[in-house]
């Protein structure tokens, strides 16, 4: 696993945790929720591309 891949995984996890906390608030900020979801999806796409490069084009399935 490369350092960049590891950092992206950590960032994805931190965004996920922040998103969970925001959603579970009494009055979640919907703009923040949407922004976090978009960032999380962008990181997921970057992870998929990096992983595919490492696998030499083999198919990759990432968890949601």
PDB file with SEQRES, HELIX, SHEET and CRYST1 records, atoms N, CA, C and O in Angstrom:
SEQRES   1 A   64  UNK UNK UNK UNK UNK UNK UNK UNK UNK UNK UNK UNK UNK          
SEQRES   2 A   64  UNK UNK UNK UNK UNK UNK UNK UNK UNK UNK UNK UNK UNK          
SEQRES   3 A   64  UNK UNK UNK UNK UNK UNK UNK UNK UNK UNK UNK UNK UNK          
SEQRES   4 A   64  UNK UNK UNK UNK UNK UNK UNK UNK UNK UNK UNK UNK UNK          
SEQRES   5 A   64  UNK UNK UNK UNK UNK UNK UNK UNK UNK UNK UNK UNK              
HELIX    1 AA1 UNK A    3  UNK A   23  1                                  21    
HELIX    2 AA2 UNK A   30  UNK A   55  1                                  26    
CRYST1    1.000    1.000    1.000  90.00  90.00  90.00 P 1           1          
ATOM      1  N   UNK A   1       0.847  -1.175   0.000  1.00  0.00           N  
ATOM      2  CA  UNK A   1       0.000   0.000   0.000  1.00  0.00           C  
ATOM      3  C   UNK A   1       0.894   1.241   0.000  1.00  0.00           C  
ATOM      4  O   UNK A   1       1.815   1.350   0.810  1.00  0.00           O  
ATOM      5  N   UNK A   2       0.624   2.152  -0.892  1.00  0.00           N  
ATOM      6  CA  UNK A   2       1.424   3.362  -0.970  1.00  0.00           C  
ATOM      7  C   UNK A   2       1.008   4.353   0.116  1.00  0.00           C  
ATOM      8  O   UNK A   2      -0.074   4.250   0.693  1.00  0.00           O  
ATOM      9  N   UNK A   3       1.890   5.310   0.377  1.00  0.00           N  
ATOM     10  CA  UNK A   3       1.598   6.326   1.384  1.00  0.00           C  
ATOM     11  C   UNK A   3       0.381   7.152   0.982  1.00  0.00           C  
ATOM     12  O   UNK A   3      -0.442   7.501   1.829  1.00  0.00           O  
ATOM     13  N   UNK A   4       0.266   7.467  -0.310  1.00  0.00           N  
ATOM     14  CA  UNK A   4      -0.870   8.263  -0.775  1.00  0.00           C  
ATOM     15  C   UNK A   4      -2.184   7.500  -0.583  1.00  0.00           C  
ATOM     16  O   UNK A   4      -3.182   8.066  -0.136  1.00  0.00           O  
ATOM     17  N   UNK A   5      -2.171   6.234  -0.920  1.00  0.00           N  
ATOM     18  CA  UNK A   5      -3.364   5.409  -0.752  1.00  0.00           C  
ATOM     19  C   UNK A   5      -3.759   5.349   0.724  1.00  0.00           C  
ATOM     20  O   UNK A   5      -4.937   5.464   1.062  1.00  0.00           O  
ATOM     21  N   UNK A   6      -2.779   5.171   1.589  1.00  0.00           N  
ATOM     22  CA  UNK A   6      -3.033   5.110   3.028  1.00  0.00           C  
ATOM     23  C   UNK A   6      -3.638   6.429   3.529  1.00  0.00           C  
ATOM     24  O   UNK A   6      -4.596   6.418   4.302  1.00  0.00           O  
ATOM     25  N   UNK A   7      -3.075   7.571   3.086  1.00  0.00           N  
ATOM     26  CA  UNK A   7      -3.580   8.882   3.505  1.00  0.00           C  
ATOM     27  C   UNK A   7      -5.011   9.097   3.026  1.00  0.00           C  
ATOM     28  O   UNK A   7      -5.836   9.651   3.753  1.00  0.00           O  
ATOM     29  N   UNK A   8      -5.304   8.658   1.807  1.00  0.00           N  
ATOM     30  CA  UNK A   8      -6.665   8.808   1.288  1.00  0.00           C  
ATOM     31  C   UNK A   8      -7.664   7.946   2.066  1.00  0.00           C  
ATOM     32  O   UNK A   8      -8.796   8.364   2.312  1.00  0.00           O  
ATOM     33  N   UNK A   9      -7.241   6.756   2.443  1.00  0.00           N  
ATOM     34  CA  UNK A   9      -8.106   5.882   3.252  1.00  0.00           C  
ATOM     35  C   UNK A   9      -8.385   6.537   4.600  1.00  0.00           C  
ATOM     36  O   UNK A   9      -9.525   6.547   5.065  1.00  0.00           O  
ATOM     37  N   UNK A  10      -7.344   7.084   5.228  1.00  0.00           N  
ATOM     38  CA  UNK A  10      -7.529   7.765   6.506  1.00  0.00           C  
ATOM     39  C   UNK A  10      -8.469   8.958   6.360  1.00  0.00           C  
ATOM     40  O   UNK A  10      -9.352   9.162   7.193  1.00  0.00           O  
ATOM     41  N   UNK A  11      -8.279   9.742   5.303  1.00  0.00           N  
ATOM     42  CA  UNK A  11      -9.130  10.907   5.062  1.00  0.00           C  
ATOM     43  C   UNK A  11     -10.576  10.474   4.844  1.00  0.00           C  
ATOM     44  O   UNK A  11     -11.493  11.103   5.373  1.00  0.00           O  
ATOM     45  N   UNK A  12     -10.791   9.427   4.085  1.00  0.00           N  
ATOM     46  CA  UNK A  12     -12.134   8.896   3.838  1.00  0.00           C  
ATOM     47  C   UNK A  12     -12.795   8.509   5.160  1.00  0.00           C  
ATOM     48  O   UNK A  12     -13.973   8.795   5.376  1.00  0.00           O  
ATOM     49  N   UNK A  13     -12.038   7.861   6.041  1.00  0.00           N  
ATOM     50  CA  UNK A  13     -12.574   7.443   7.333  1.00  0.00           C  
ATOM     51  C   UNK A  13     -12.910   8.640   8.225  1.00  0.00           C  
ATOM     52  O   UNK A  13     -13.929   8.638   8.916  1.00  0.00           O  
ATOM     53  N   UNK A  14     -12.039   9.672   8.208  1.00  0.00           N  
ATOM     54  CA  UNK A  14     -12.304  10.866   9.010  1.00  0.00           C  
ATOM     55  C   UNK A  14     -13.549  11.598   8.509  1.00  0.00           C  
ATOM     56  O   UNK A  14     -14.368  12.058   9.303  1.00  0.00           O  
ATOM     57  N   UNK A  15     -13.682  11.701   7.193  1.00  0.00           N  
ATOM     58  CA  UNK A  15     -14.867  12.349   6.621  1.00  0.00           C  
ATOM     59  C   UNK A  15     -16.116  11.562   6.985  1.00  0.00           C  
ATOM     60  O   UNK A  15     -17.147  12.146   7.320  1.00  0.00           O  
ATOM     61  N   UNK A  16     -16.027  10.239   6.921  1.00  0.00           N  
ATOM     62  CA  UNK A  16     -17.155   9.380   7.263  1.00  0.00           C  
ATOM     63  C   UNK A  16     -17.577   9.595   8.715  1.00  0.00           C  
ATOM     64  O   UNK A  16     -18.769   9.692   9.008  1.00  0.00           O  
ATOM     65  N   UNK A  17     -16.616   9.670   9.612  1.00  0.00           N  
ATOM     66  CA  UNK A  17     -16.927   9.875  11.032  1.00  0.00           C  
ATOM     67  C   UNK A  17     -17.554  11.257  11.250  1.00  0.00           C  
ATOM     68  O   UNK A  17     -18.521  11.385  12.000  1.00  0.00           O  
ATOM     69  N   UNK A  18     -17.011  12.282  10.605  1.00  0.00           N  
ATOM     70  CA  UNK A  18     -17.566  13.632  10.714  1.00  0.00           C  
ATOM     71  C   UNK A  18     -18.989  13.658  10.177  1.00  0.00           C  
ATOM     72  O   UNK A  18     -19.867  14.289  10.766  1.00  0.00           O  
ATOM     73  N   UNK A  19     -19.217  12.977   9.065  1.00  0.00           N  
ATOM     74  CA  UNK A  19     -20.545  12.898   8.465  1.00  0.00           C  
ATOM     75  C   UNK A  19     -21.532  12.212   9.412  1.00  0.00           C  
ATOM     76  O   UNK A  19     -22.660  12.676   9.577  1.00  0.00           O  
ATOM     77  N   UNK A  20     -21.117  11.130  10.019  1.00  0.00           N  
ATOM     78  CA  UNK A  20     -22.000  10.419  10.968  1.00  0.00           C  
ATOM     79  C   UNK A  20     -22.381  11.316  12.142  1.00  0.00           C  
ATOM     80  O   UNK A  20     -23.540  11.360  12.553  1.00  0.00           O  
ATOM     81  N   UNK A  21     -21.382  12.036  12.681  1.00  0.00           N  
ATOM     82  CA  UNK A  21     -21.669  12.931  13.807  1.00  0.00           C  
ATOM     83  C   UNK A  21     -22.638  14.033  13.391  1.00  0.00           C  
ATOM     84  O   UNK A  21     -23.557  14.366  14.139  1.00  0.00           O  
ATOM     85  N   UNK A  22     -22.440  14.594  12.209  1.00  0.00           N  
ATOM     86  CA  UNK A  22     -23.313  15.675  11.738  1.00  0.00           C  
ATOM     87  C   UNK A  22     -24.737  15.164  11.529  1.00  0.00           C  
ATOM     88  O   UNK A  22     -25.696  15.829  11.921  1.00  0.00           O  
ATOM     89  N   UNK A  23     -24.882  14.006  10.922  1.00  0.00           N  
ATOM     90  CA  UNK A  23     -26.208  13.442  10.665  1.00  0.00           C  
ATOM     91  C   UNK A  23     -26.942  13.144  11.969  1.00  0.00           C  
ATOM     92  O   UNK A  23     -28.162  13.289  12.039  1.00  0.00           O  
ATOM     93  N   UNK A  24     -26.214  12.730  12.995  1.00  0.00           N  
ATOM     94  CA  UNK A  24     -26.831  12.359  14.274  1.00  0.00           C  
ATOM     95  C   UNK A  24     -27.099  13.542  15.190  1.00  0.00           C  
ATOM     96  O   UNK A  24     -27.664  13.370  16.270  1.00  0.00           O  
ATOM     97  N   UNK A  25     -26.700  14.746  14.776  1.00  0.00           N  
ATOM     98  CA  UNK A  25     -27.024  15.930  15.569  1.00  0.00           C  
ATOM     99  C   UNK A  25     -28.529  16.147  15.567  1.00  0.00           C  
ATOM    100  O   UNK A  25     -29.246  15.667  14.689  1.00  0.00           O  
ATOM    101  N   UNK A  26     -28.983  16.874  16.560  1.00  0.00           N  
ATOM    102  CA  UNK A  26     -30.422  17.157  16.659  1.00  0.00           C  
ATOM    103  C   UNK A  26     -30.930  17.915  15.438  1.00  0.00           C  
ATOM    104  O   UNK A  26     -32.008  17.622  14.921  1.00  0.00           O  
ATOM    105  N   UNK A  27     -30.148  18.892  14.981  1.00  0.00           N  
ATOM    106  CA  UNK A  27     -30.519  19.667  13.793  1.00  0.00           C  
ATOM    107  C   UNK A  27     -29.310  19.713  12.859  1.00  0.00           C  
ATOM    108  O   UNK A  27     -28.556  20.686  12.872  1.00  0.00           O  
ATOM    109  N   UNK A  28     -29.120  18.667  12.045  1.00  0.00           N  
ATOM    110  CA  UNK A  28     -27.955  18.623  11.160  1.00  0.00           C  
ATOM    111  C   UNK A  28     -27.974  19.744  10.128  1.00  0.00           C  
ATOM    112  O   UNK A  28     -29.026  20.115   9.607  1.00  0.00           O  
ATOM    113  N   UNK A  29     -26.806  20.267   9.850  1.00  0.00           N  
ATOM    114  CA  UNK A  29     -26.645  21.288   8.819  1.00  0.00           C  
ATOM    115  C   UNK A  29     -26.636  20.558   7.467  1.00  0.00           C  
ATOM    116  O   UNK A  29     -25.678  19.859   7.136  1.00  0.00           O  
ATOM    117  N   UNK A  30     -27.703  20.729   6.701  1.00  0.00           N  
ATOM    118  CA  UNK A  30     -27.852  19.979   5.452  1.00  0.00           C  
ATOM    119  C   UNK A  30     -26.778  20.328   4.427  1.00  0.00           C  
ATOM    120  O   UNK A  30     -26.339  19.465   3.667  1.00  0.00           O  
ATOM    121  N   UNK A  31     -26.354  21.592   4.404  1.00  0.00           N  
ATOM    122  CA  UNK A  31     -25.285  21.978   3.487  1.00  0.00           C  
ATOM    123  C   UNK A  31     -23.979  21.259   3.845  1.00  0.00           C  
ATOM    124  O   UNK A  31     -23.252  20.798   2.965  1.00  0.00           O  
ATOM    125  N   UNK A  32     -23.697  21.172   5.134  1.00  0.00           N  
ATOM    126  CA  UNK A  32     -22.494  20.470   5.584  1.00  0.00           C  
ATOM    127  C   UNK A  32     -22.579  18.981   5.243  1.00  0.00           C  
ATOM    128  O   UNK A  32     -21.592  18.379   4.820  1.00  0.00           O  
ATOM    129  N   UNK A  33     -23.752  18.398   5.428  1.00  0.00           N  
ATOM    130  CA  UNK A  33     -23.953  16.977   5.116  1.00  0.00           C  
ATOM    131  C   UNK A  33     -23.698  16.719   3.630  1.00  0.00           C  
ATOM    132  O   UNK A  33     -22.984  15.781   3.275  1.00  0.00           O  
ATOM    133  N   UNK A  34     -24.274  17.542   2.772  1.00  0.00           N  
ATOM    134  CA  UNK A  34     -24.100  17.363   1.331  1.00  0.00           C  
ATOM    135  C   UNK A  34     -22.632  17.552   0.942  1.00  0.00           C  
ATOM    136  O   UNK A  34     -22.093  16.784   0.145  1.00  0.00           O  
ATOM    137  N   UNK A  35     -21.995  18.571   1.505  1.00  0.00           N  
ATOM    138  CA  UNK A  35     -20.581  18.831   1.215  1.00  0.00           C  
ATOM    139  C   UNK A  35     -19.712  17.655   1.634  1.00  0.00           C  
ATOM    140  O   UNK A  35     -18.830  17.234   0.885  1.00  0.00           O  
ATOM    141  N   UNK A  36     -19.955  17.125   2.822  1.00  0.00           N  
ATOM    142  CA  UNK A  36     -19.178  15.976   3.305  1.00  0.00           C  
ATOM    143  C   UNK A  36     -19.406  14.746   2.423  1.00  0.00           C  
ATOM    144  O   UNK A  36     -18.465  14.010   2.126  1.00  0.00           O  
ATOM    145  N   UNK A  37     -20.647  14.528   2.008  1.00  0.00           N  
ATOM    146  CA  UNK A  37     -20.943  13.389   1.133  1.00  0.00           C  
ATOM    147  C   UNK A  37     -20.214  13.519  -0.201  1.00  0.00           C  
ATOM    148  O   UNK A  37     -19.698  12.535  -0.732  1.00  0.00           O  
ATOM    149  N   UNK A  38     -20.175  14.734  -0.737  1.00  0.00           N  
ATOM    150  CA  UNK A  38     -19.481  14.951  -2.002  1.00  0.00           C  
ATOM    151  C   UNK A  38     -17.973  14.723  -1.844  1.00  0.00           C  
ATOM    152  O   UNK A  38     -17.343  14.110  -2.706  1.00  0.00           O  
ATOM    153  N   UNK A  39     -17.400  15.213  -0.748  1.00  0.00           N  
ATOM    154  CA  UNK A  39     -15.964  14.999  -0.502  1.00  0.00           C  
ATOM    155  C   UNK A  39     -15.661  13.510  -0.344  1.00  0.00           C  
ATOM    156  O   UNK A  39     -14.668  13.007  -0.870  1.00  0.00           O  
ATOM    157  N   UNK A  40     -16.521  12.824   0.380  1.00  0.00           N  
ATOM    158  CA  UNK A  40     -16.326  11.390   0.603  1.00  0.00           C  
ATOM    159  C   UNK A  40     -16.375  10.619  -0.716  1.00  0.00           C  
ATOM    160  O   UNK A  40     -15.569   9.716  -0.941  1.00  0.00           O  
ATOM    161  N   UNK A  41     -17.313  10.972  -1.577  1.00  0.00           N  
ATOM    162  CA  UNK A  41     -17.430  10.315  -2.878  1.00  0.00           C  
ATOM    163  C   UNK A  41     -16.213  10.605  -3.753  1.00  0.00           C  
ATOM    164  O   UNK A  41     -15.723   9.718  -4.453  1.00  0.00           O  
ATOM    165  N   UNK A  42     -15.733  11.827  -3.714  1.00  0.00           N  
ATOM    166  CA  UNK A  42     -14.542  12.186  -4.505  1.00  0.00           C  
ATOM    167  C   UNK A  42     -13.326  11.380  -4.043  1.00  0.00           C  
ATOM    168  O   UNK A  42     -12.552  10.889  -4.865  1.00  0.00           O  
ATOM    169  N   UNK A  43     -13.163  11.248  -2.728  1.00  0.00           N  
ATOM    170  CA  UNK A  43     -12.058  10.451  -2.184  1.00  0.00           C  
ATOM    171  C   UNK A  43     -12.213   8.987  -2.595  1.00  0.00           C  
ATOM    172  O   UNK A  43     -11.233   8.325  -2.936  1.00  0.00           O  
ATOM    173  N   UNK A  44     -13.445   8.491  -2.562  1.00  0.00           N  
ATOM    174  CA  UNK A  44     -13.703   7.099  -2.957  1.00  0.00           C  
ATOM    175  C   UNK A  44     -13.291   6.870  -4.406  1.00  0.00           C  
ATOM    176  O   UNK A  44     -12.705   5.836  -4.729  1.00  0.00           O  
ATOM    177  N   UNK A  45     -13.592   7.822  -5.276  1.00  0.00           N  
ATOM    178  CA  UNK A  45     -13.208   7.697  -6.684  1.00  0.00           C  
ATOM    179  C   UNK A  45     -11.691   7.737  -6.851  1.00  0.00           C  
ATOM    180  O   UNK A  45     -11.128   6.990  -7.652  1.00  0.00           O  
ATOM    181  N   UNK A  46     -11.034   8.612  -6.090  1.00  0.00           N  
ATOM    182  CA  UNK A  46      -9.562   8.658  -6.137  1.00  0.00           C  
ATOM    183  C   UNK A  46      -8.965   7.332  -5.669  1.00  0.00           C  
ATOM    184  O   UNK A  46      -8.022   6.819  -6.271  1.00  0.00           O  
ATOM    185  N   UNK A  47      -9.522   6.785  -4.594  1.00  0.00           N  
ATOM    186  CA  UNK A  47      -9.046   5.496  -4.089  1.00  0.00           C  
ATOM    187  C   UNK A  47      -9.216   4.398  -5.133  1.00  0.00           C  
ATOM    188  O   UNK A  47      -8.318   3.580  -5.332  1.00  0.00           O  
ATOM    189  N   UNK A  48     -10.350   4.381  -5.787  1.00  0.00           N  
ATOM    190  CA  UNK A  48     -10.609   3.363  -6.807  1.00  0.00           C  
ATOM    191  C   UNK A  48      -9.607   3.474  -7.945  1.00  0.00           C  
ATOM    192  O   UNK A  48      -9.064   2.467  -8.398  1.00  0.00           O  
ATOM    193  N   UNK A  49      -9.357   4.705  -8.413  1.00  0.00           N  
ATOM    194  CA  UNK A  49      -8.395   4.901  -9.502  1.00  0.00           C  
ATOM    195  C   UNK A  49      -6.991   4.456  -9.099  1.00  0.00           C  
ATOM    196  O   UNK A  49      -6.308   3.776  -9.864  1.00  0.00           O  
ATOM    197  N   UNK A  50      -6.562   4.841  -7.893  1.00  0.00           N  
ATOM    198  CA  UNK A  50      -5.226   4.447  -7.434  1.00  0.00           C  
ATOM    199  C   UNK A  50      -5.114   2.932  -7.285  1.00  0.00           C  
ATOM    200  O   UNK A  50      -4.108   2.328  -7.658  1.00  0.00           O  
ATOM    201  N   UNK A  51      -6.157   2.340  -6.736  1.00  0.00           N  
ATOM    202  CA  UNK A  51      -6.143   0.893  -6.528  1.00  0.00           C  
ATOM    203  C   UNK A  51      -6.122   0.153  -7.864  1.00  0.00           C  
ATOM    204  O   UNK A  51      -5.417  -0.843  -8.022  1.00  0.00           O  
ATOM    205  N   UNK A  52      -6.900   0.649  -8.815  1.00  0.00           N  
ATOM    206  CA  UNK A  52      -6.910   0.026 -10.140  1.00  0.00           C  
ATOM    207  C   UNK A  52      -5.531   0.095 -10.785  1.00  0.00           C  
ATOM    208  O   UNK A  52      -5.081  -0.867 -11.408  1.00  0.00           O  
ATOM    209  N   UNK A  53      -4.865   1.231 -10.633  1.00  0.00           N  
ATOM    210  CA  UNK A  53      -3.513   1.367 -11.175  1.00  0.00           C  
ATOM    211  C   UNK A  53      -2.577   0.327 -10.564  1.00  0.00           C  
ATOM    212  O   UNK A  53      -1.766  -0.280 -11.265  1.00  0.00           O  
ATOM    213  N   UNK A  54      -2.699   0.127  -9.252  1.00  0.00           N  
ATOM    214  CA  UNK A  54      -1.842  -0.843  -8.576  1.00  0.00           C  
ATOM    215  C   UNK A  54      -2.152  -2.270  -9.014  1.00  0.00           C  
ATOM    216  O   UNK A  54      -1.255  -3.108  -9.095  1.00  0.00           O  
ATOM    217  N   UNK A  55      -3.414  -2.541  -9.294  1.00  0.00           N  
ATOM    218  CA  UNK A  55      -3.809  -3.891  -9.683  1.00  0.00           C  
ATOM    219  C   UNK A  55      -3.590  -4.155 -11.167  1.00  0.00           C  
ATOM    220  O   UNK A  55      -3.780  -5.277 -11.635  1.00  0.00           O  
ATOM    221  N   UNK A  56      -3.200  -3.147 -11.890  1.00  0.00           N  
ATOM    222  CA  UNK A  56      -2.976  -3.314 -13.321  1.00  0.00           C  
ATOM    223  C   UNK A  56      -4.262  -3.446 -14.111  1.00  0.00           C  
ATOM    224  O   UNK A  56      -4.303  -4.144 -15.125  1.00  0.00           O  
ATOM    225  N   UNK A  57      -5.317  -2.777 -13.650  1.00  0.00           N  
ATOM    226  CA  UNK A  57      -6.565  -2.768 -14.399  1.00  0.00           C  
ATOM    227  C   UNK A  57      -7.569  -3.824 -13.971  1.00  0.00           C  
ATOM    228  O   UNK A  57      -8.636  -3.924 -14.576  1.00  0.00           O  
ATOM    229  N   UNK A  58      -7.263  -4.625 -12.938  1.00  0.00           N  
ATOM    230  CA  UNK A  58      -8.227  -5.601 -12.476  1.00  0.00           C  
ATOM    231  C   UNK A  58      -9.419  -4.891 -11.851  1.00  0.00           C  
ATOM    232  O   UNK A  58      -9.300  -3.752 -11.402  1.00  0.00           O  
ATOM    233  N   UNK A  59     -10.552  -5.551 -11.822  1.00  0.00           N  
ATOM    234  CA  UNK A  59     -11.760  -4.947 -11.298  1.00  0.00           C  
ATOM    235  C   UNK A  59     -11.673  -4.784  -9.778  1.00  0.00           C  
ATOM    236  O   UNK A  59     -11.148  -5.645  -9.072  1.00  0.00           O  
ATOM    237  N   UNK A  60     -12.201  -3.658  -9.296  1.00  0.00           N  
ATOM    238  CA  UNK A  60     -12.170  -3.332  -7.875  1.00  0.00           C  
ATOM    239  C   UNK A  60     -13.560  -3.010  -7.380  1.00  0.00           C  
ATOM    240  O   UNK A  60     -14.293  -2.263  -8.028  1.00  0.00           O  
ATOM    241  N   UNK A  61     -13.937  -3.569  -6.232  1.00  0.00           N  
ATOM    242  CA  UNK A  61     -15.210  -3.246  -5.604  1.00  0.00           C  
ATOM    243  C   UNK A  61     -14.924  -2.626  -4.241  1.00  0.00           C  
ATOM    244  O   UNK A  61     -14.381  -3.289  -3.357  1.00  0.00           O  
ATOM    245  N   UNK A  62     -15.288  -1.356  -4.067  1.00  0.00           N  
ATOM    246  CA  UNK A  62     -15.098  -0.666  -2.798  1.00  0.00           C  
ATOM    247  C   UNK A  62     -16.400  -0.652  -2.040  1.00  0.00           C  
ATOM    248  O   UNK A  62     -17.471  -0.568  -2.642  1.00  0.00           O  
ATOM    249  N   UNK A  63     -16.324  -0.735  -0.707  1.00  0.00           N  
ATOM    250  CA  UNK A  63     -17.554  -0.622   0.076  1.00  0.00           C  
ATOM    251  C   UNK A  63     -18.109   0.787  -0.010  1.00  0.00           C  
ATOM    252  O   UNK A  63     -17.371   1.750  -0.218  1.00  0.00           O  
ATOM    253  N   UNK A  64     -19.406   0.893   0.151  1.00  0.00           N  
ATOM    254  CA  UNK A  64     -20.064   2.214   0.055  1.00  0.00           C  
ATOM    255  C   UNK A  64     -19.659   3.127   1.172  1.00  0.00           C  
ATOM    256  O   UNK A  64     -20.120   4.267   1.236  1.00  0.00           O  
TER     257      UNK A  64                                                      
END                                                                             
